[in-house]
């Protein structure tokens, strides 16, 4: 990567929705307005809830395909294209930052962008003209993910937008029994998470399964909250955890779509 730029890129955590996000009357515009207010990235590093792989893996760096990792949707959602350029220079920088004794990094060159990556990018950067690299989460442990984010933080000074992509609440099975609307567990967790972020209560967030109300209902499996910790680590290392703000809030099909920016 090139030498440091004058502007440090922020670090984002966003709720990515599902393929039908594109049809929502509000959400695509919110994502587009968010990206329009950011400095233009030199490259984008995506960490999605939908790629867990250990050791940590780097995806495609030349031609970047899409992974249609969802089932039972109308055919047109499988025809979406997003031909972003690969980011081999970014991949080389990530390897240098993450490789250490006992910390292997692998390459999976045919692994493309899953819907946690391309669904929001289609709305935020529809020109598909910014190089994108997706990396896997090698663990769901919040502290280990935050450490990965800290090690990736120098990329922000090189024009790289680090994006953790998940969903602020995520329990599709429980939604089937709510009868519509916003279930209490989703609203309670969202309010708690917003307050914890505003208070910079890192310890509570790291232990969210025990410290939050309805934490185990909001995240019966934690992969959709986990990308937040990579983002927080990238912010913590740069000293701007205090610069957090919620950019998008509210609910979509009962799930909290809270999305936050650091820096």
N, C-alpha and C positions, 0 to 999 in steps of 0.2 A: 504493500500500500504506500501511497505518497506520504510526504511529511505532513505534520499536523496542519489543519486548516484554522482559519480565524474563528470559526463558529463551531462550538461543540454541539453535536446533534443530541436531541433529547432521547430518552429511552421510553418505550411505550409498552403498556399492557392493554390489549383490547379483547373484547368479547367478540368472537368472530361469527356467531350465528351458524346457520346451515345454508345450503345452496339457495333456498327461497328468500334469504335476506335481500337478494337483488330485486324482489318484487315488493318489498315493504315500502310504504309511502314516505317514511321518515328516515329510516336508518341509513340507506345509501348516501343521502344528502349530508347527514351528520359526519359520516366517515370522509366524504369528499371535502367538506369544509375544514375538518381537522387537518388533513394533509395539505390543504391549500395554505394553511397558516404556519406550516413548518418550513425550515430551510430545505432546499432540495437535496436529497441524499445523493452521495456518490454511489452508494450500494445499500442494500437492505439485508440484514441478517434476521431470519425468521426462526423462532422456536415455537412449535405448535404442539398443542395437546395431543395431536394425532400421530406423533412419531416418537415412540419410545424404543430406544435401541442402545444396547451396551456392548462394547465400549461406545463412547460418544462417536456418532457418525456424521460425516459431511455428505450431503446429497450432490446432485448433478451440478457440474461446474461448466459444462459446455452447452449443449442443447438441454434445456430444462423442460421436461415433460410435466404433465399434470397427473395427479393420482386421484381418480374419482372414487374416493373411499367412503361411499355411502350407497345405500340400497333402497329400492322401492320408490324412487322419485320419478317424476315425469321425464320423458326422454330428453327434453331440451336442456335439462341441467347437466347432462352428460356430453353436451356439445359445446359447452363453454370453453373458450380458449384463452390462454394468457401466455404469450410467447416471450417471456422476459429473457433478457440476456443472462448467460451464466456469469459467475463471479470468481474466476480462478485466482485472481490476486487476493481477494478477500479470503478465500479458502486457505491460501498459503499463510496469511496473517493469523487466521484462527488456529491453524496447526501449531504455529510458533508460540502463540499465547497459551494454548491448552496443554501442549505436550510437556510432560515432566516425568521423572521416574515414577513408575507405577500408575501413570495416567495415560493409557493408550488412546489414540485417535484413529479411527478407520475411515476409509472412503467407500461409499456405495454410489458409484457414478451414474447408475441408471435410476436412482431414486429421485423422483420429481417432487413438485409442490403439492401437498395434500390440501383438502378444502379449508383447513384451518389457516393455511397460508394464502392461497389464491383467492378465496372468496372475499376477504377484506381488501386485498391488493387490487382486485378488479375495480373496486369503488374508489380507492384512495389514489391509485396511480394507473388509470385506465389505459394510458399509452403504452404500458408494458415496455418502457424504455429505460428502466433502471435495473442494473444487475441485481439478482437475488440469489442468495444462498440459504438453504434450509439446513439446520443441524438438528440432531435428535436430542431428546432428553435421556441421558443414560441412567437416570434414577428419578424417583419422585420425592426424595428426601429434601425438604425445603432448605436446609442448611447447605447441603452439597450443591444444590442448584444456585443458591445465592453466591456461593464461592465461584462457580463457573461464571456467573454474571460479572463478578468482580474482576476476574481474569480477562474477560472480554471487554471491559470498560475502555481501555485505550483506543479501541476502534472508533469510539464516538468522536474523538479528536481528529479522526481521519475521514470524517464525512459519512460514517456508517450509521444508519438508523437501526437500532436494535429493537426488535418487536417480539414480545411474548404474546402468543395468541391462544386464548382459552375461552372460558365463559365464567362470569363471576359467580353464578350458581348453575348447577348442572345435575339434575336428577330426572331423567326422562321417564323412568318407570313410575316415580311418585306423581308426576304430572297427570298420568292417566286416571288418577283417583281424586283429582281436585275439582272436577266439574267446571273447569274454566276459571279465568281470573288469575290473580297472583296468589299463590299459596303462602300461608304464613311463614313457613320455613325459608322461602326464598326472600321475602321482604325483610325478615329478621336478620338473616345473614348479610344481606346487602347493606342494611343500616349499620350493622356492627362493623363490617369491613370498611365502609366509608369512614366511620369514626376512628377506627384503628389506623387507617392510612393518614387521616388528618392529624392524629395525635403522634404520628411517627412511632407507633408502638410496635416495633419490629419483633420483639419477643412474643407478643400476643399473636401476631400474624404468622410467625414461624410455627407456633403451636395452635393453629386455628382449629384443628380437629377437637381440641379439648377446651380452648378458651372462648370459642364463639358459640352463640346460641344456634341450635339446629345445624351445627357444622356437619354432622354425619349425614343429615338429610340433604343439605345443600350440596354436599360432595361425598356421596357414598363411595366413590373412587375419586382420587384427588387430581387426576391428570389435567383437568381443566383449570384448576387454580394454580397448579405447579408452575406454569410459565411466568406467573407474576414474580416469582422469586429470582429468576434469571434477570428480569428487568430491574428488580430492587437491588440486586447485587451490582449491576452496571451503574446504577444511580449512586449507591453507597460509596463505591470506590472513587467516584468523581466528586463526592461531597455534596450531592444535591438531592438527597432524600427529602430535605425540607422543601424542595421546589415541586412537590407533588400536587397535582390538581386533577379532579375528575372532569373529563371532557365530555363524556357521554354517560347518561344514566337512564333510569327507567327500566321497563321490562318488555320482553318479547316472548310471547307464548308462555308467560309465567316465569321466565328465567330472567335474572338480572343481567342487563347488558352493560353494566358499569365498565368504563374504559378510562384509563388514567395515563397521565404523562408526567415524567420526571425531567426537570430541566427545561 
